[in-house]
Amino acid sequence: LRRVIFSIPSTHASFSFNSPSRTFFSGLKKTLKKVVGVELTPEEKRDEKIKETMNQMTAGAPPIVKLLAKLASPLVSKMANAAAQAEEHLQEAISSSQHLILNNKECKQLLG
């Protein structure tokens, strides 16, 4: 028997989806944290808030809309987490810029 091996060039775009077991265990981890009383991380809190909001928005909606909301909530969560990280980086940049300006003798003289 001959084996034929096909190779896919690495230039193609690749998509990655969370495996069902990974999603299940991350949900289980959050539930255990709640039961034990361990505080959730800000990202986990944001994820929970988004899920709750999506569930409230689709309360009386048809099942297909509820399914679409469940599929969209991880994407919305990732976008919210990215926005929060960008905000943190911006605050750090502003803080360090402010520190540099206030510690510069020439700037102090100009600003008073």
C-alpha positions as CSV (number, residue, x, y, z in Angstrom):
1,L,0.0,0.0,0.0
2,R,1.1,3.5,-0.7
3,R,0.5,6.4,1.5
4,V,-0.1,9.7,0.0
5,I,0.6,12.7,2.2
6,F,-0.9,16.0,1.4
7,S,0.7,19.1,2.8
8,I,-1.0,22.4,3.3
9,P,1.1,25.5,2.8
10,S,1.5,27.5,6.0
11,T,0.4,30.6,4.1
12,H,-3.2,29.7,4.4
13,A,-5.3,31.3,7.1
14,S,-6.1,29.1,10.1
15,F,-9.0,29.3,12.4
16,S,-9.1,28.0,15.9
17,F,-12.1,27.2,17.9
18,N,-12.3,26.3,21.6
19,S,-12.9,22.6,22.0
20,P,-16.1,21.7,23.7
21,S,-14.2,20.1,26.6
22,R,-12.1,23.3,27.1
23,T,-15.3,25.4,27.1
24,F,-17.0,23.0,29.5
25,F,-14.1,23.0,32.0
26,S,-13.7,26.8,31.9
27,G,-17.4,27.0,32.7
28,L,-17.0,24.4,35.5
29,K,-14.0,26.4,36.8
30,K,-16.1,29.6,37.1
31,T,-18.9,27.7,38.8
32,L,-16.5,26.2,41.3
33,K,-15.0,29.6,42.0
34,K,-18.5,31.0,42.7
35,V,-19.4,28.0,45.0
36,V,-16.2,28.1,47.0
37,G,-16.3,31.9,47.3
38,V,-13.1,32.7,45.3
39,E,-13.4,36.0,43.6
40,L,-13.6,36.0,39.8
41,T,-11.0,37.8,37.7
42,P,-12.1,41.0,36.0
43,E,-12.2,39.1,32.7
44,E,-14.4,36.4,34.1
45,K,-16.7,39.0,35.7
46,R,-17.0,40.7,32.3
47,D,-17.8,37.4,30.6
48,E,-20.5,36.6,33.1
49,K,-22.0,40.1,32.8
50,I,-22.1,39.7,29.0
51,K,-23.7,36.3,29.2
52,E,-26.3,37.6,31.6
53,T,-27.0,40.6,29.4
54,M,-27.3,38.4,26.3
55,N,-29.7,36.1,28.1
56,Q,-31.9,39.0,29.2
57,M,-31.9,40.5,25.7
58,T,-33.0,37.2,24.2
59,A,-35.5,36.2,26.9
60,G,-38.6,36.2,24.6
61,A,-36.7,35.6,21.3
62,P,-37.1,32.5,19.1
63,P,-34.6,29.7,19.7
64,I,-32.4,30.6,16.7
65,V,-31.9,34.1,18.0
66,K,-30.9,32.6,21.4
67,L,-28.5,30.3,19.7
68,L,-26.9,33.1,17.8
69,A,-26.6,35.1,21.0
70,K,-24.8,32.2,22.7
71,L,-22.5,31.9,19.7
72,A,-21.8,35.7,19.7
73,S,-21.2,36.1,23.4
74,P,-17.6,34.7,23.4
75,L,-16.7,37.1,20.6
76,V,-18.3,40.0,22.4
77,S,-16.4,39.0,25.6
78,K,-13.1,38.9,23.7
79,M,-13.8,42.3,22.3
80,A,-14.6,43.7,25.7
81,N,-11.5,42.2,27.2
82,A,-9.4,43.6,24.4
83,A,-10.9,47.1,24.9
84,A,-10.3,46.8,28.7
85,Q,-6.6,45.9,28.1
86,A,-6.3,48.8,25.6
87,E,-7.7,51.2,28.2
88,E,-5.2,49.9,30.8
89,H,-2.3,50.4,28.4
90,L,-3.6,53.9,27.6
91,Q,-3.9,54.8,31.3
92,E,-0.3,53.5,31.9
93,A,1.0,55.6,28.9
94,I,-0.8,58.7,30.2
95,S,0.5,58.1,33.7
96,S,4.1,57.7,32.6
97,S,3.9,60.7,30.3
98,Q,2.5,62.8,33.1
99,H,5.3,61.6,35.4
100,L,8.0,62.4,32.8
101,I,6.5,65.9,32.1
102,L,6.2,66.8,35.7
103,N,9.8,65.7,36.5
104,N,11.3,67.7,33.6
105,K,12.7,71.0,34.8
106,E,12.1,72.8,31.4
107,C,8.4,71.7,31.4
108,K,8.0,72.9,35.0
109,Q,9.3,76.3,34.1
110,L,7.1,76.6,31.0
111,L,3.9,75.3,32.8
112,G,4.6,77.1,36.0
